[in-house]
Amino acid sequence: MREFVVVGRPNSGKTLFTLNFAAYMGSKTVDVISRSYDNLVSCRHFSITEAKNQLCGMTLHKTPFVQSLVLKIPLGKIDVNFKITDTCGIGEHIHPNETIRRGMAQTLSFLRSADYIFHILDVSGITTEHLEKQTSIDFDIYNYGIVHNRYTLLANKIDLPSTKEKIPKLAYLFPKANTIPVSALLSQGFKEVKLCVAHNL
Amino acid sequence: MSYIEPQNIILAIEKGDIPPSQALRYFQEMDFKIRTNSQVNHSQKRTEDILHELDHLIGLSDVKKIVREIYAFIEIQHRREKEHLHTEPLVLHMIFKGNPGTGKTTVARILSKFFREIGILSRGHLIEVERADLVGEYIGHTAQKTREQVKKASGGILFIDEAYSLARGGEKDFGKEAIDLLVKAMEDHKNEFILILAGYQKEMEGFLETNPGLNSRFPIHIDFPDYSTQELLTIAQQMLTARQYSISIDTTATLLTLLAAHQNTVHENFGNARTVRNIIEKAIRRQAVRLMAKGSTTKEELLFIEGVDFVEVK
């Protein structure tokens, strides 16, 4: 089964994207398989609304370790299963909390082994510093993904008015990336993401 | 600090020794090294395997020498390009001259694989055509057929056997049109395919003399000399070994006499390695008939071709 890993900074909307994308693909309920950093696997069954209430939030590092969903996509006359894995957000600096550091290490481990990378970028977080120094972790993820040729940038939070003027700058910041503007909250741009999944299965 | 294994990087993040951004850069370097090394090693190994396959062919020392020269030339052109020096254009259209069964098609097949490995050809396939595949029957038909073959050969080698037959029909024949189209295609698509014209020595020389424009467009001319009797014997032994058969010393002498007789008596139509293959296959069938008469056979009997099996082979 092909595995698509969703990575990005903390609070960029990875979990909300994963759950709303599952809903867009026709799932009413989801089995969330979590794998802790010591390889303890647990499975929880949720409705999409319950999952969003429990797993998403405004606090940083709400997702401390990877959690996967198995979804179906119709290809021709058959349905093909694929795995989408939501990860712990990664930042530029060494985190003081060991649990979070382990979560980040697990994210990078999955990033290396995944078949495809969906990099969620919080467009509202693009600042002048980004434009000048390009020091954000997002550039490191981008550089890693581009080299591996199995990467798509999902420019998230396009529903916010402040992001409108920033979208055109993405072509300058991430020139080689295949970019899809999305709103994880409003499920916008998911048709293109679905096409991307179908294309890379 | 340098990290050798990806697991060490993961541990370093967990311990708080390096930030995730640094880890990603380490991973990138690590993956790049692994990929580059494996690509270079695989490509080099495949190129060596192909050259080994060529070296394994009996005789053809001139052919082997020219292929090595081409390899060295291409390699040096690449190195010059890296140093921003002037490079010679790589025109690799060839003429193969030799009697039937001297290995022209076999060498062309090996060359197609070789050129793909060293990056000259994108697909490295061989399209083998003759007059009938290129020359049409009515006006406009030849252009259509020739263009189709050139298109098919894109990324590979277009091998025209008995190429002189294109000029066989004289001025009014459509063969001349095919030649003109091929010359144009060689110029227009020079980086996309390699054209090899093959045929008997004498006829090819006559063909090139009557079409002086052609000669200058083929920088590489390779002669395929007839095999000596000893070389033919080695080829026969190779063929027998490949089919899990064997011959005794006495039978070897019989086979040698048979090959020499073939070379002396029917020289004009002698098919060299192809004739050897036919002789071997006939002998194998004769052996089968001989053994069928016996009720039971030993492993040794099944393995050995006797002198008597070669006697009746013509």
HADDOCK unambig.tbl for C-alpha pairs under 7 A between the chains (distance, minus, plus):
assign (segid A and resid 90 and name CA) (segid B and resid 20 and name CA) 6.60 0.50 0.50
assign (segid A and resid 91 and name CA) (segid B and resid 20 and name CA) 6.55 0.50 0.50
assign (segid A and resid 92 and name CA) (segid B and resid 19 and name CA) 6.08 0.50 0.50
assign (segid A and resid 92 and name CA) (segid B and resid 20 and name CA) 6.13 0.50 0.50
assign (segid A and resid 92 and name CA) (segid B and resid 21 and name CA) 5.25 0.50 0.50
assign (segid A and resid 93 and name CA) (segid B and resid 19 and name CA) 5.04 0.50 0.50
assign (segid A and resid 94 and name CA) (segid B and resid 16 and name CA) 5.79 0.50 0.50
assign (segid A and resid 94 and name CA) (segid B and resid 18 and name CA) 6.55 0.50 0.50
assign (segid A and resid 94 and name CA) (segid B and resid 19 and name CA) 4.58 0.50 0.50
assign (segid A and resid 98 and name CA) (segid B and resid 14 and name CA) 6.72 0.50 0.50
assign (segid A and resid 101 and name CA) (segid B and resid 13 and name CA) 6.31 0.50 0.50
assign (segid A and resid 101 and name CA) (segid B and resid 14 and name CA) 5.04 0.50 0.50
assign (segid A and resid 101 and name CA) (segid B and resid 16 and name CA) 6.99 0.50 0.50
assign (segid A and resid 102 and name CA) (segid B and resid 14 and name CA) 4.79 0.50 0.50
assign (segid A and resid 105 and name CA) (segid B and resid 10 and name CA) 5.24 0.50 0.50
assign (segid A and resid 105 and name CA) (segid B and resid 13 and name CA) 5.75 0.50 0.50
assign (segid A and resid 105 and name CA) (segid B and resid 14 and name CA) 6.02 0.50 0.50
assign (segid A and resid 137 and name CA) (segid B and resid 21 and name CA) 5.51 0.50 0.50
assign (segid A and resid 140 and name CA) (segid B and resid 21 and name CA) 6.07 0.50 0.50
assign (segid A and resid 140 and name CA) (segid B and resid 24 and name CA) 6.38 0.50 0.50
assign (segid A and resid 140 and name CA) (segid B and resid 25 and name CA) 6.89 0.50 0.50
assign (segid A and resid 144 and name CA) (segid B and resid 24 and name CA) 6.82 0.50 0.50
assign (segid A and resid 144 and name CA) (segid B and resid 28 and name CA) 5.81 0.50 0.50
